[in-house]
Amino acid sequence: MHVLKRSIKPASYISFLYIYQTTWGTAGDICLIRESVANSGASKFIGHKIQLAIPKGLERDRVANFPVIKVAGNVGDGHPKDHPLEWEAYEGVDIEIAIAALKPWGFKLIESTD
């Protein structure tokens, strides 16, 4: 069997901040949604447009019933924008993708202790 390797073409994504209430306070996630998917619905996604080469199949979560990639979560107490240096990449998300999604917001990942 011969395996064909194809390069992944960059696509436009919207990097958006998803803020929600939990039992212990406010939490936030930086998510990515394909621009073509975001424009196909009635919901409006406000964020930063970025070009990324991401393989399909990473959109495991849903926001407003749209498939998204949850990239990083805020680990600080209080509003996520108050803790720009306290973001942690979710398991299975490439660090370079997380950095690219956080950069337009001015957020940074916490140092991993691995």
Disulfide bonds with the S-S distance in Angstrom:
none
